[in-house]
Amino acid sequence: MRIYETVFILPSNLPEEEQKKVVEGVKSFITKNEGRILDEKIWKNRRFAYPIKKFTEGSYFILKFETENSNLSVELERFYRMNQQIIRFSTFKEG
């Protein structure tokens, strides 16, 4: 099993129920593609060092997951690009 950590940022002015929908969508995408969520962290309303897409602060969501699907990280980043609410993202392989 490979372990990955993915981070994505949502605008801090996005309503909390919308943020929850996006997070649940990401988690659902991971589990539907042979992944298993190991850990989840949320950093609310962090100020950026520089503006990102005209936003000066956002909420960070960090998910740690494991999978045997070697293409899941690529598919996940494609999923992020299609979601207009996600302003920045990155996925890392651990180990």
Secondary structure, 3 states (H helix, E strand, C coil): CEEEEEEEEEECCCCHHHHHHHHHHHHHHHHHCCEEEEEEEEEEEEEEEEEECCEEEEEEEEEEEEECCCCHHHHHHHHHHHCCCCCEEEEEECC
